[in-house]
Amino acid sequence: MKAFLFLFLLSHPAGDAPEHVVIISIDGLRPEFYQEGTYRLPTLKKWVETGTHAVAVEGVFPSLTYPSHASIVTGVRPDRHGIWSNNKFGARGGTQAWHWEASDLKVPTLWDVAKKSGDSVAIIYWPSSV
């Protein structure tokens, strides 16, 4: 299976409660890039050794960046979160406007749940987070 998206969840060793969780998404990275010895990616391989990682990701349909990222942070598919493409559609079809605003999402995100619980979140360049 070819993964469209890969996540690294960096935390403390198993059994310890992490103080921080960092989610790094590398769009289009296939698992064999960091699982096999063919590619020279020492930083990614170190993260795999010291953190938690996914072996593969089941993509959503359509398999595009913004619908995939929206599913990661909401836990639901595009028919529920409302992001069907990278760009918004207008009366005349596709537009140049990206689904960048959090208000485009129809369901709560990880950062919504964290805020409600009194936790803090920092987001750097994540689709639909503005």
DSSP file (Angstrom, degrees, kcal/mol; ACC not computed):
  #  RESIDUE AA STRUCTURE BP1 BP2  ACC     N-H-->O    O-->H-N    N-H-->O    O-->H-N    TCO  KAPPA ALPHA  PHI   PSI    X-CA   Y-CA   Z-CA
    1    1 A M              0   0    0      0, 0.0     2,-0.6     0, 0.0    56,-0.1   0.000 360.0 360.0 360.0 134.2    0.0    0.0    0.0
    2    2 A K        -     0   0    0     28,-0.1     2,-0.4    29,-0.1    28,-0.1  -0.833 360.0-141.3 -94.3 120.5    1.3    3.4   -0.9
    3    3 A A        -     0   0    0     -2,-0.6    55,-0.1     1,-0.2     3,-0.1  -0.662  10.9-163.4 -84.7 133.8    0.7    6.0    1.9
    4    4 A F  S    S+     0   0    0     53,-0.4    24,-2.6    -2,-0.4     2,-0.3   0.802  78.5  20.9 -79.7 -31.6   -0.3    9.5    0.8
    5    5 A L  E     -A   27   0A   0     23,-0.2     2,-0.4    22,-0.2    -1,-0.2  -0.988  65.3-160.6-142.2 144.4    0.6   11.0    4.1
    6    6 A F  E     -A   26   0A   0     20,-0.7    20,-1.5    -2,-0.3     2,-0.4  -0.984   7.1-158.1-129.6 141.1    2.8   10.0    7.1
    7    7 A L  E     -A   25   0A   0     -2,-0.4    47,-1.2    18,-0.2     2,-0.5  -0.912   5.2-159.4-117.0 143.3    2.7   11.2   10.6
    8    8 A F  E     -AB  24  53A   0     16,-1.3    16,-1.5    -2,-0.4     2,-0.7  -0.993   4.8-164.8-115.0 128.0    5.3   11.2   13.3
    9    9 A L  E     -AB  23  52A   0     43,-2.7    43,-2.9    -2,-0.5     2,-0.5  -0.943  11.8-159.4-110.5 108.8    4.1   11.4   16.9
   10   10 A L  E     +A   22   0A   0     12,-1.7    12,-1.0    -2,-0.7     2,-0.3  -0.779  30.7 131.7 -94.4 124.9    7.1   12.3   19.0
   11   11 A S        -     0   0    0     -2,-0.5    10,-0.1    39,-0.2     3,-0.1  -0.852  56.0 -64.3-152.8-173.4    6.7   11.6   22.7
   12   12 A H  S    S-     0   0    0     -2,-0.3     3,-0.1     4,-0.2    -1,-0.1  -0.287  70.9 -72.5 -74.6 166.6    8.4   10.0   25.7
   13   13 A P  S >  S-     0   0    0      0, 0.0     3,-2.0     0, 0.0    -1,-0.2  -0.132  72.2 -69.2 -56.4 158.9    9.1    6.2   25.8
   14   14 A A  T 3  S+     0   0    0      1,-0.2     3,-0.1    -3,-0.1    38,-0.0  -0.186 122.5  28.0 -52.3 137.0    6.2    3.9   26.3
   15   15 A G  T 3  S+     0   0    0      1,-0.3     2,-0.4    -3,-0.1    -1,-0.2  -0.012  97.7  99.3  99.7 -29.1    4.6    4.1   29.7
   16   16 A D  S <  S-     0   0    0     -3,-2.0    -1,-0.3     1,-0.0    -4,-0.2  -0.747  76.8-122.0 -91.7 137.2    5.6    7.7   30.4
   17   17 A A        -     0   0    0     -2,-0.4     2,-0.1    -3,-0.1     3,-0.0  -0.652  32.7-123.0 -75.6 125.8    3.0   10.4   29.9
   18   18 A P        -     0   0    0      0, 0.0     3,-0.1     0, 0.0    -1,-0.1  -0.440  12.1-155.0 -71.9 142.3    4.3   12.9   27.3
   19   19 A E  S    S+     0   0    0      1,-0.3     2,-0.3    -2,-0.1    -8,-0.1   0.829  85.2  18.4 -78.7 -34.9    4.6   16.5   28.3
   20   20 A H        -     0   0    0    -10,-0.1     2,-0.4    -3,-0.0    -1,-0.3  -0.978  64.8-156.7-135.1 147.2    4.3   17.5   24.6
   21   21 A V        -     0   0    0     -2,-0.3     2,-0.5    -3,-0.1   -10,-0.1  -0.997  11.0-164.3-122.9 129.8    3.1   15.7   21.5
   22   22 A V  E     -A   10   0A   0    -12,-1.0   -12,-1.7    -2,-0.4     2,-0.6  -0.963   1.9-161.9-116.5 124.4    4.4   16.9   18.1
   23   23 A I  E     -A    9   0A   0     -2,-0.5     2,-0.5   -14,-0.2   -14,-0.2  -0.927   8.7-174.6-107.3 121.4    2.7   15.9   15.0
   24   24 A I  E     -A    8   0A   0    -16,-1.5   -16,-1.3    -2,-0.6     2,-0.5  -0.971   5.0-164.0-117.7 124.5    4.7   16.3   11.8
   25   25 A S  E     -A    7   0A   0     -2,-0.5     2,-0.6   -18,-0.2   -18,-0.2  -0.923   5.6-168.4-109.8 129.3    3.1   15.6    8.5
   26   26 A I  E >   -A    6   0A   0    -20,-1.5     3,-1.8    -2,-0.5   -20,-0.7  -0.916  25.7-132.7-118.7 103.4    5.2   15.1    5.4
   27   27 A D  E 3  S+A    5   0A   0     -2,-0.6   -22,-0.2     1,-0.3     3,-0.1  -0.302  83.5   3.9 -60.8 125.3    2.9   15.2    2.4
   28   28 A G  T 3  S+     0   0    0    -24,-2.6     2,-0.5     1,-0.3    -1,-0.3   0.482  85.8 147.5  83.0   3.2    3.4   12.3   -0.1
   29   29 A L    <   -     0   0    0     -3,-1.8    -1,-0.3   -25,-0.2    -3,-0.1  -0.612  37.2-147.5 -77.1 122.7    6.1   10.5    2.0
   30   30 A R    >   -     0   0    0     -2,-0.5     3,-2.0    -3,-0.1     4,-0.4  -0.655  19.9-118.7 -88.4 147.1    5.9    6.7    1.4
   31   31 A P  T >> S+     0   0    0      0, 0.0     4,-2.3     0, 0.0     3,-1.5   0.823 109.8  65.1 -55.3 -35.2    6.8    4.4    4.3
   32   32 A E  H 3> S+     0   0    0      1,-0.3     4,-1.1     2,-0.2     7,-0.4   0.712  87.2  72.5 -64.5 -16.6    9.6    2.8    2.4
   33   33 A F  H <4 S+     0   0    0     -3,-2.0    -1,-0.3     1,-0.2     6,-0.2   0.829 117.7  15.9 -64.7 -30.8   11.4    6.1    2.5
   34   34 A Y  H <4 S+     0   0    0     -3,-1.5    -2,-0.2    -4,-0.4    -1,-0.2   0.560 123.9  58.1-118.4 -14.0   12.2    5.7    6.2
   35   35 A Q  H  < S+     0   0    0     -4,-2.3    -3,-0.2    20,-0.1     2,-0.2   0.836  99.9  57.9 -87.0 -34.2   11.6    2.0    6.8
   36   36 A E  S >< S-     0   0    0     -4,-1.1     3,-0.6    -5,-0.3     0, 0.0  -0.545  83.5-122.3 -96.0 162.3   14.0    0.5    4.4
   37   37 A G  T 3  S+     0   0    0      1,-0.2    -1,-0.1    -2,-0.2    -4,-0.1   0.403  91.5  90.5 -82.3   3.1   17.7    1.1    4.2
   38   38 A T  T 3  S+     0   0    0     -6,-0.3     2,-0.3     2,-0.0    -1,-0.2   0.862  79.5  58.8 -68.6 -37.6   17.6    2.4    0.7
   39   39 A Y  S <  S-     0   0    0     -3,-0.6     2,-1.2    -7,-0.4     0, 0.0  -0.720  77.6-132.5-102.1 144.8   17.1    6.1    1.5
   40   40 A R        +     0   0    0     -2,-0.3    -6,-0.1     1,-0.1    -3,-0.1  -0.745  51.6 137.7 -96.8  89.6   19.4    8.3    3.6
   41   41 A L     >  +     0   0    0     -2,-1.2     4,-2.5     1,-0.1     5,-0.2  -0.612  17.1 167.7-129.9  70.1   17.1   10.0    5.9
   42   42 A P  H  > S+     0   0    0      0, 0.0     4,-2.0     0, 0.0     5,-0.1   0.848  74.9  50.6 -60.1 -37.7   18.9    9.9    9.3
   43   43 A T  H  > S+     0   0    0      2,-0.2     4,-2.2     1,-0.2     5,-0.2   0.946 112.8  45.2 -66.9 -46.9   16.6   12.4   11.1
   44   44 A L  H  > S+     0   0    0      1,-0.2     4,-2.1     2,-0.2    -1,-0.2   0.903 113.0  51.3 -62.6 -40.6   13.4   10.6   10.1
   45   45 A K  H  X S+     0   0    0     -4,-2.5     4,-1.8     1,-0.2    -1,-0.2   0.872 108.7  51.2 -65.5 -35.9   14.9    7.3   11.0
   46   46 A K  H  X S+     0   0    0     -4,-2.0     4,-2.1    -5,-0.2    -1,-0.2   0.905 108.6  51.5 -66.3 -41.5   15.9    8.6   14.4
   47   47 A W  H  X S+     0   0    0     -4,-2.2     4,-2.3     1,-0.2    -2,-0.2   0.898 108.4  51.8 -61.1 -40.6   12.4    9.9   15.0
   48   48 A V  H  < S+     0   0    0     -4,-2.1    -1,-0.2     1,-0.2    -2,-0.2   0.897 112.1  46.9 -62.0 -40.1   11.0    6.4   14.1
   49   49 A E  H  < S+     0   0    0     -4,-1.8    -2,-0.2     1,-0.2    -1,-0.2   0.843 123.5  31.3 -70.1 -34.4   13.4    4.8   16.6
   50   50 A T  H  < S+     0   0    0     -4,-2.1   -39,-0.2    -5,-0.1    -2,-0.2   0.563 120.3  38.1-106.2 -10.7   12.6    7.3   19.5
   51   51 A G  S  < S-     0   0    0     -4,-2.3     2,-0.4    -5,-0.2   -41,-0.2  -0.427  89.2 -83.0-122.5-163.0    9.0    8.2   18.9
   52   52 A T  E     +B    9   0A   0    -43,-2.9   -43,-2.7    -2,-0.2     2,-0.3  -0.887  49.3 173.2-106.5 139.7    5.7    6.7   17.8
   53   53 A H  E     -B    8   0A   0     -2,-0.4     2,-0.4   -45,-0.2   -45,-0.2  -0.953  31.5-112.3-145.1 163.0    5.0    6.4   14.1
   54   54 A A        -     0   0    0    -47,-1.2     3,-0.1    -2,-0.3   -47,-0.0  -0.766  11.7-150.7 -95.1 142.3    2.5    5.0   11.7
   55   55 A V  S    S-     0   0    0     -2,-0.4     2,-0.3     1,-0.3    -1,-0.1   0.848  80.9 -16.9 -77.9 -35.9    3.6    2.1    9.4
   56   56 A A        -     0   0    0     -3,-0.1     2,-0.4   -26,-0.1    -1,-0.3  -0.967  63.7-130.2-160.0 165.4    1.1    3.3    6.8
   57   57 A V        -     0   0    0     -2,-0.3     2,-0.8    -3,-0.1   -53,-0.4  -0.986  15.7-132.8-126.5 133.9   -1.9    5.5    6.4
   58   58 A E        -     0   0    0     -2,-0.4   -55,-0.1   -55,-0.1    -2,-0.0  -0.780  34.7-135.1 -83.8 116.3   -5.2    4.7    4.8
   59   59 A G        -     0   0    0     -2,-0.8     2,-0.2     1,-0.1     4,-0.1  -0.233   8.4-126.6 -71.3 158.4   -5.9    7.6    2.6
   60   60 A V        -     0   0    0      2,-0.2     8,-0.1     4,-0.2    -1,-0.1  -0.565  39.4 -80.9 -94.6 166.5   -9.3    9.3    2.3
   61   61 A F  S    S+     0   0    0     -2,-0.2     2,-0.1     1,-0.2     0, 0.0  -0.972 120.3  38.7-114.8 123.7  -11.1    9.9   -0.9
   62   62 A P  S    S-     0   0    0      0, 0.0     2,-2.0     0, 0.0    -2,-0.2   0.428  91.3-144.1 -79.4 147.3  -10.3   12.2   -2.6
   63   63 A S        +     0   0    0     -2,-0.1     2,-0.3    -4,-0.1    -2,-0.1  -0.524  51.5 131.2 -82.7  76.4   -6.6   11.5   -1.8
   64   64 A L     >  -     0   0    0     -2,-2.0     4,-1.9     1,-0.1     5,-0.2  -0.823  67.6-106.2-124.9 164.2   -5.5   15.2   -1.7
   65   65 A T  H  > S+     0   0    0     -2,-0.3     4,-2.7     1,-0.2     5,-0.2   0.941 112.3  42.3 -57.7 -56.6   -3.5   17.2    0.8
   66   66 A Y  H  > S+     0   0    0      1,-0.2     4,-2.4     2,-0.2     5,-0.2   0.909 115.1  47.5 -68.3 -44.0   -6.2   19.3    2.4
   67   67 A P  H  > S+     0   0    0      0, 0.0     4,-1.8     0, 0.0    -1,-0.2   0.904 114.9  49.2 -60.6 -37.6   -8.9   16.6    2.8
   68   68 A S  H  X S+     0   0    0     -4,-1.9     4,-2.0     2,-0.2    -2,-0.2   0.933 112.0  46.4 -66.0 -46.3   -6.3   14.2    4.2
   69   69 A H  H  X S+     0   0    0     -4,-2.7     4,-1.8     1,-0.2    -1,-0.2   0.874 110.8  53.3 -65.1 -36.9   -5.0   16.8    6.7
   70   70 A A  H  X S+     0   0    0     -4,-2.4     4,-1.1    -5,-0.2     6,-0.3   0.889 108.8  49.9 -64.7 -38.0   -8.6   17.7    7.8
   71   71 A S  H  X S+     0   0    0     -4,-1.8     4,-2.6     1,-0.2    -2,-0.2   0.876 107.2  55.1 -67.8 -37.0   -9.2   14.0    8.4
   72   72 A I  H  < S+     0   0    0     -4,-2.0    -2,-0.2     1,-0.2    -1,-0.2   0.919 114.6  38.1 -61.3 -43.9   -6.1   13.7   10.5
   73   73 A V  H  < S+     0   0    0     -4,-1.8    37,-1.4     1,-0.2    -1,-0.2   0.570 126.3  35.6 -89.7  -8.1   -7.1   16.5   12.9
   74   74 A T  H  < S-     0   0    0     -4,-1.1    -2,-0.2     2,-0.2    -3,-0.2   0.648  93.0-133.6-112.6 -23.7  -10.8   15.7   13.0
   75   75 A G  S  < S+     0   0    0     -4,-2.6     2,-0.3     1,-0.3    -4,-0.1   0.592  72.6  96.4  79.8  10.4  -10.8   11.9   12.9
   76   76 A V  S    S-     0   0    0     -6,-0.3    -1,-0.3    -5,-0.2    -2,-0.2  -0.865  75.4-102.2-130.1 165.3  -13.6   11.8   10.3
   77   77 A R    >>  -     0   0    0     -2,-0.3     4,-2.2    -3,-0.1     3,-2.0  -0.298  43.6 -94.1 -81.8 167.6  -13.8   11.5    6.5
   78   78 A P  H 3> S+     0   0    0      0, 0.0     4,-2.3     0, 0.0     5,-0.1   0.794 120.1  65.0 -54.2 -32.8  -14.4   14.4    4.1
   79   79 A D  H 34 S+     0   0    0      1,-0.2     5,-0.1     2,-0.2    -3,-0.0   0.773 113.6  34.0 -64.4 -22.0  -18.2   13.8    3.9
   80   80 A R  H <4 S+     0   0    0     -3,-2.0    -1,-0.2     3,-0.1    26,-0.1   0.830 122.1  42.3 -97.9 -41.2  -18.3   14.8    7.6
   81   81 A H  H  < S-     0   0    0     -4,-2.2    25,-2.0     2,-0.1    26,-0.3   0.710  99.4-131.5 -84.4 -17.6  -15.6   17.5    7.9
   82   82 A G     <  +     0   0    0     -4,-2.3     2,-0.8    -5,-0.3    -3,-0.1   0.466  65.3 122.5  90.9   1.5  -16.5   19.2    4.7
   83   83 A I        +     0   0    0      1,-0.2    -1,-0.2   -16,-0.1    -2,-0.1  -0.859  22.1 159.2-101.4 106.0  -13.1   19.5    3.0
   84   84 A W        +     0   0    0     -2,-0.8     2,-0.3     3,-0.1    -1,-0.2   0.602  63.0  10.8-101.0 -16.2  -13.4   17.8   -0.4
   85   85 A S  S    S-     0   0    0      1,-0.1    14,-0.2     2,-0.1    -1,-0.1  -0.919  75.9-104.7-151.9 173.2  -10.6   19.4   -2.3
   86   86 A N  S    S+     0   0    0     -2,-0.3    13,-2.0   -20,-0.1     2,-0.3   0.882 104.8  47.5 -71.3 -38.1   -7.5   21.6   -1.8
   87   87 A N  E    S-C   98   0B   0     11,-0.2    11,-0.2    12,-0.1     2,-0.1  -0.722  88.2-112.2-107.0 154.4   -9.3   24.6   -3.3
   88   88 A K  E     -     0   0B   0      9,-3.0     7,-2.2    -2,-0.3     2,-0.4  -0.425  27.3-129.6 -77.9 156.4  -12.8   26.0   -2.7
   89   89 A F  E     -C   94   0B   0      5,-0.2     5,-0.3    -2,-0.1     2,-0.2  -0.885  23.9-172.8-108.4 141.7  -15.5   25.9   -5.3
   90   90 A G  E >   -C   93   0B   0      3,-4.0     3,-1.7    -2,-0.4     5,-0.0  -0.452  49.0 -74.1-116.0-168.3  -17.5   28.9   -6.4
   91   91 A A  T 3  S+     0   0    0      1,-0.3     3,-0.1    -2,-0.2    -2,-0.0   0.771 133.4  43.7 -61.3 -26.9  -20.5   29.4   -8.6
   92   92 A R  T 3  S-     0   0    0      1,-0.3     2,-0.3     2,-0.0    -1,-0.3   0.126 122.3 -97.5-107.3  20.1  -18.3   28.9  -11.7
   93   93 A G  E <  S+C   90   0B   0     -3,-1.7    -3,-4.0     0, 0.0    -1,-0.3  -0.749  81.8  15.0 106.3-151.7  -16.4   25.9  -10.4
   94   94 A G  E     -C   89   0B   0     -2,-0.3    -5,-0.2    -5,-0.3     2,-0.2  -0.218  63.4-162.9 -63.2 149.1  -13.0   25.7   -8.8
   95   95 A T  E     -     0   0B   0     -7,-2.2    -1,-0.1     2,-0.3    -8,-0.0  -0.679  32.5-112.8-121.9 177.5  -11.3   28.8   -7.5
   96   96 A Q  E    S+     0   0B   0     -2,-0.2     2,-0.3    -9,-0.1    -7,-0.1   0.486  83.4 109.1 -88.0  -5.5   -7.7   29.7   -6.5
   97   97 A A  E     -     0   0B   0     -9,-0.2    -9,-3.0     1,-0.0    -2,-0.3  -0.586  62.0-143.5 -78.1 129.5   -8.8   30.1   -2.8
   98   98 A W  E     -C   87   0B   0     -2,-0.3     2,-2.1   -11,-0.2     3,-0.4  -0.531  25.0-107.5 -87.2 156.4   -7.4   27.3   -0.6
   99   99 A H  S    S+     0   0    0    -13,-2.0    29,-0.6     1,-0.2    -1,-0.1  -0.545  70.6 137.4 -77.4  73.2   -9.3   25.7    2.3
  100  100 A W        +     0   0    0     -2,-2.1    30,-2.1    27,-0.2    29,-0.7   0.740  38.2  86.7 -95.6 -26.4   -7.1   27.6    4.8
  101  101 A E  S >  S-     0   0    0     -3,-0.4     3,-1.7    27,-0.2     4,-0.2  -0.557  70.4-139.3 -83.9 139.1   -9.6   28.8    7.4
  102  102 A A  G >  S+     0   0    0      1,-0.3     3,-1.8    -2,-0.2    -1,-0.1   0.774 100.6  72.8 -62.6 -26.5  -10.6   26.6   10.3
  103  103 A S  G 3  S+     0   0    0      1,-0.3    -1,-0.3     3,-0.1    26,-0.0   0.664  82.6  70.4 -65.7 -14.1  -14.2   27.8    9.8
  104  104 A D  G <  S+     0   0    0     -3,-1.7    -1,-0.3     2,-0.0     2,-0.3   0.726  82.5  89.6 -71.9 -21.0  -14.3   25.6    6.6
  105  105 A L    <   -     0   0    0     -3,-1.8   -23,-0.2    -4,-0.2   -24,-0.1  -0.571  62.9-159.8 -80.5 139.3  -14.4   22.6    8.9
  106  106 A K  S    S+     0   0    0    -25,-2.0    -1,-0.1    -2,-0.3   -24,-0.1   0.467  73.2  47.0 -97.1  -3.4  -17.8   21.3   10.0
  107  107 A V  S    S-     0   0    0    -26,-0.3    -2,-0.0   -31,-0.0   -31,-0.0  -0.903  96.2 -83.2-134.3 160.9  -16.6   19.3   13.0
  108  108 A P        -     0   0    0      0, 0.0     2,-0.2     0, 0.0    -2,-0.1  -0.265  42.1-143.4 -65.1 152.4  -14.2   20.0   15.9
  109  109 A T     >  -     0   0    0     -4,-0.1     4,-2.1     1,-0.1   -35,-0.2  -0.528  30.8 -96.1-106.2 174.5  -10.5   19.5   15.5
  110  110 A L  H  > S+     0   0    0    -37,-1.4     4,-2.5     1,-0.2     5,-0.2   0.898 126.8  50.9 -56.7 -41.6   -7.7   18.3   17.8
  111  111 A W  H  > S+     0   0    0      2,-0.2     4,-2.2     1,-0.2    -1,-0.2   0.814 106.7  54.1 -72.3 -28.1   -6.9   21.9   18.8
  112  112 A D  H  > S+     0   0    0      2,-0.2     4,-2.1     1,-0.2    -1,-0.2   0.932 112.0  44.3 -65.1 -45.4  -10.6   22.6   19.5
  113  113 A V  H  X S+     0   0    0     -4,-2.1     4,-1.4     2,-0.2    -2,-0.2   0.899 113.5  51.0 -66.0 -41.8  -10.7   19.6   21.9
  114  114 A A  H  <>S+     0   0    0     -4,-2.5     5,-2.8     2,-0.2     4,-0.3   0.928 110.7  48.3 -61.8 -45.5   -7.4   20.6   23.5
  115  115 A K  H ><5S+     0   0    0     -4,-2.2     3,-1.5     1,-0.2    -1,-0.2   0.906 108.9  53.2 -62.1 -41.8   -8.5   24.2   24.1
  116  116 A K  H 3<5S+     0   0    0     -4,-2.1    -1,-0.2     1,-0.3    -2,-0.2   0.811 108.9  50.8 -62.6 -29.7  -11.7   23.0   25.6
  117  117 A S  T 3<5S-     0   0    0     -4,-1.4    -1,-0.3    -3,-0.3    -2,-0.2   0.441 122.7-106.3 -86.7  -1.2   -9.7   20.8   28.0
  118  118 A G  T < 5S+     0   0    0     -3,-1.5    -3,-0.2    -4,-0.3     2,-0.2   0.558  77.7 131.8  87.3   8.3   -7.5   23.8   29.0
  119  119 A D      < -     0   0    0     -5,-2.8     2,-0.3    -6,-0.2    -1,-0.3  -0.520  52.3-125.4 -88.8 161.1   -4.4   22.6   27.0
  120  120 A S        -     0   0    0     -2,-0.2     2,-0.4    -3,-0.1    -1,-0.0  -0.795  21.2-164.7-107.8 153.3   -2.4   24.8   24.6
  121  121 A V        -     0   0    0     -2,-0.3     2,-0.4   -10,-0.1   -10,-0.0  -0.990   8.8-160.4-136.7 140.7   -1.7   24.1   21.0
  122  122 A A        -     0   0    0     -2,-0.4     2,-0.4     2,-0.0    -2,-0.0  -0.990  12.4-169.3-119.9 132.8    0.8   25.6   18.5
  123  123 A I        -     0   0    0     -2,-0.4     2,-0.5     6,-0.1    -2,-0.0  -0.980   6.6-170.6-125.5 130.8    0.2   25.1   14.8
  124  124 A I  S    S-     0   0    0     -2,-0.4    -2,-0.0     1,-0.1     0, 0.0  -0.941  71.6 -29.1-123.5 109.8    2.7   25.9   12.1
  125  125 A Y  S    S+     0   0    0     -2,-0.5    -1,-0.1     1,-0.2     5,-0.0   0.907  82.8 154.7  57.2  52.8    1.4   25.8    8.5
  126  126 A W    >   -     0   0    0    -26,-0.1     3,-0.8     1,-0.0    -1,-0.2  -0.949  48.7-106.8-109.0 129.0   -1.3   23.2    8.9
  127  127 A P  T 3  S+     0   0    0      0, 0.0   -27,-0.2     0, 0.0   -26,-0.1  -0.179  99.9  13.3 -53.9 143.4   -4.2   23.3    6.3
  128  128 A S  T 3  S+     0   0    0    -29,-0.6   -27,-0.2     1,-0.1   -28,-0.2   0.826  95.5 110.9  60.5  37.6   -7.5   24.6    7.7
  129  129 A S    <         0   0    0     -3,-0.8   -28,-0.2   -29,-0.7    -1,-0.1   0.479 360.0 360.0-116.8  -5.4   -6.0   26.0   10.9
  130  130 A V              0   0    0    -30,-2.1   -29,-0.2    -4,-0.1    -1,-0.1   0.492 360.0 360.0 -78.4 360.0   -6.3   29.8   10.4
